[in-house]
């Protein structure tokens, strides 16, 4: 069972990320897929705002992963780990590079978002959320959420 949302603007993508953050909790893993420029980082920026984390959420393409600590002044209680596996696809063993990031050390205590992580990080947890984003020619984003295990399906009903 998947749920789809149409987001006409980048601002709508941010707002949707803030809404989605409302159903997230420590230990959650989100796998973001979609072409370059689809809005994966824009969605994650909304997640960061909704989770109340410190610092600007920017694309981790060149640093591979960033940890955004919760900001109690903004209502934050859980960290956001934002990773980008895009550049790992050319590695001889991209799974070994994912292991080097040590995501399993923080996955229980944070919300972990991995762009381009398909086939690389699903084993970190028993359940996760696939987030597929496609950008149409008119810049509208189509976001599909597919729950994989756990209570994701129940939580997604809260998004309406």
C-alpha positions as CSV (number, residue, x, y, z in Angstrom):
1,X,0.0,0.0,0.0
2,X,1.5,3.3,-1.0
3,X,0.2,6.8,-0.6
4,X,0.8,9.6,-3.2
5,X,0.8,13.4,-2.8
6,X,1.1,16.1,-5.4
7,X,3.2,19.1,-4.4
8,X,3.0,22.0,-6.8
9,X,5.9,24.1,-5.5
10,X,9.2,23.7,-3.6
11,X,7.4,25.5,-0.7
12,X,4.8,22.8,-0.7
13,X,7.6,20.2,-0.6
14,X,9.0,21.9,2.5
15,X,5.6,22.0,4.1
16,X,5.0,18.4,3.3
17,X,8.3,17.5,5.0
18,X,7.2,19.4,8.1
19,X,4.0,17.4,8.1
20,X,5.8,14.1,7.6
21,X,8.1,15.0,10.5
22,X,5.1,14.9,12.7
23,X,4.7,11.1,12.4
24,X,8.5,10.4,12.7
25,X,10.4,9.1,15.8
26,X,13.8,8.0,16.8
27,X,14.8,4.8,14.9
28,X,13.0,5.7,11.7
29,X,14.7,5.2,8.4
30,X,13.6,6.9,5.2
31,X,15.0,6.0,1.8
32,X,14.6,8.8,-0.7
33,X,14.8,8.1,-4.4
34,X,14.2,10.2,-7.5
35,X,16.2,11.9,-10.2
36,X,18.6,14.7,-9.6
37,X,16.7,17.9,-8.8
38,X,13.5,16.0,-7.9
39,X,13.3,17.6,-4.4
40,X,14.9,15.0,-2.1
41,X,16.9,17.7,-0.2
42,X,13.9,20.1,-0.2
43,X,11.8,17.4,1.5
44,X,14.6,16.8,4.0
45,X,14.8,20.5,4.8
46,X,11.1,20.3,5.7
47,X,11.8,17.3,7.8
48,X,14.6,19.1,9.6
49,X,12.3,22.1,10.3
50,X,9.5,19.8,11.5
51,X,11.9,17.9,13.8
52,X,13.3,21.2,15.2
53,X,17.0,20.4,14.4
54,X,19.9,22.8,14.6
55,X,21.6,24.2,11.5
56,X,20.6,24.4,7.8
57,X,19.8,21.2,6.1
58,X,21.7,21.1,2.9
59,X,22.6,18.4,0.4
60,X,25.2,16.0,1.8
61,X,26.4,15.0,-1.6
62,X,30.0,16.0,-1.1
63,X,30.3,15.2,2.7
64,X,28.2,12.0,2.3
65,X,26.5,12.4,5.7
66,X,25.5,15.2,8.1
67,X,24.1,15.0,11.7
68,X,21.7,17.7,12.7
69,X,21.3,17.7,16.5
70,X,17.9,18.6,18.0
71,X,17.4,22.2,19.1
72,X,15.3,22.2,22.3
73,X,14.6,25.9,21.7
74,X,12.8,24.9,18.4
75,X,11.1,21.9,20.1
76,X,13.6,19.4,18.8
77,X,14.0,16.1,20.7
78,X,15.6,13.8,18.1
79,X,18.6,14.2,15.7
80,X,18.3,14.0,12.0
81,X,21.0,12.1,10.1
82,X,21.0,13.0,6.5
83,X,23.1,10.9,4.2
84,X,23.6,10.8,0.4
85,X,24.8,7.6,-1.2
86,X,24.8,9.0,-4.7
87,X,28.6,9.1,-5.0
88,X,28.9,5.6,-3.5
89,X,27.4,4.0,-6.5
90,X,30.7,4.1,-8.4
91,X,32.6,2.4,-5.5
92,X,33.8,-1.2,-5.9
93,X,31.8,-2.1,-2.8
94,X,29.3,0.7,-1.9
95,X,27.9,-1.4,1.0
96,X,31.4,-1.3,2.6
97,X,31.4,2.5,2.3
98,X,27.9,2.6,3.9
99,X,29.3,0.5,6.7
100,X,32.2,3.0,7.1
101,X,29.6,5.8,7.7
102,X,28.6,4.0,10.8
103,X,24.9,4.7,10.3
104,X,24.0,1.7,12.4
105,X,25.5,3.5,15.4
106,X,23.0,6.3,15.3
107,X,19.9,4.8,13.6
108,X,18.2,3.9,16.9
109,X,18.5,7.4,18.4
110,X,17.7,9.5,15.3
111,X,15.6,9.9,12.2
112,X,17.9,8.7,9.4
113,X,17.2,9.9,5.8
114,X,19.3,8.4,3.0
115,X,19.2,9.8,-0.5
116,X,20.0,7.2,-3.2
117,X,20.2,4.5,-0.6
118,X,18.2,1.8,-2.4
119,X,19.9,-1.6,-2.0
120,X,22.4,-0.2,0.5
121,X,20.8,0.6,3.8
122,X,17.5,-1.3,4.2
123,X,19.2,-3.8,6.5
124,X,19.9,-1.2,9.1
125,X,16.3,-1.6,10.5
126,X,13.4,-4.0,10.4
127,X,11.0,-1.4,8.9
128,X,11.5,1.7,6.7
129,X,9.7,4.2,4.5
130,X,10.4,4.4,0.8
131,X,9.9,8.0,-0.4
132,X,9.9,8.3,-4.2
133,X,9.9,11.8,-5.6
134,X,9.4,12.6,-9.3
135,X,9.5,16.1,-10.7
136,X,7.3,16.8,-13.7
137,X,8.0,19.2,-16.5
138,X,5.9,21.9,-14.7
139,X,8.1,21.5,-11.5
140,X,5.2,19.8,-9.7
141,X,6.5,17.0,-7.5
142,X,4.8,13.7,-7.1
143,X,5.7,12.0,-3.8
144,X,4.9,8.4,-3.2
145,X,5.3,7.0,0.3
146,X,5.6,3.2,0.5
147,X,5.7,1.7,4.0
148,X,7.9,-1.4,4.4
149,X,7.1,-3.3,7.6
150,X,6.4,-2.0,11.1
151,X,3.6,0.4,11.8
152,X,4.4,2.7,8.9
153,X,1.0,2.2,7.2
154,X,-0.9,3.2,10.4
155,X,1.3,6.3,10.8
156,X,0.8,7.4,7.2
157,X,-2.9,7.6,7.7
158,X,-2.3,10.6,9.9
159,X,-1.0,12.5,6.8
160,X,-4.4,12.3,5.2
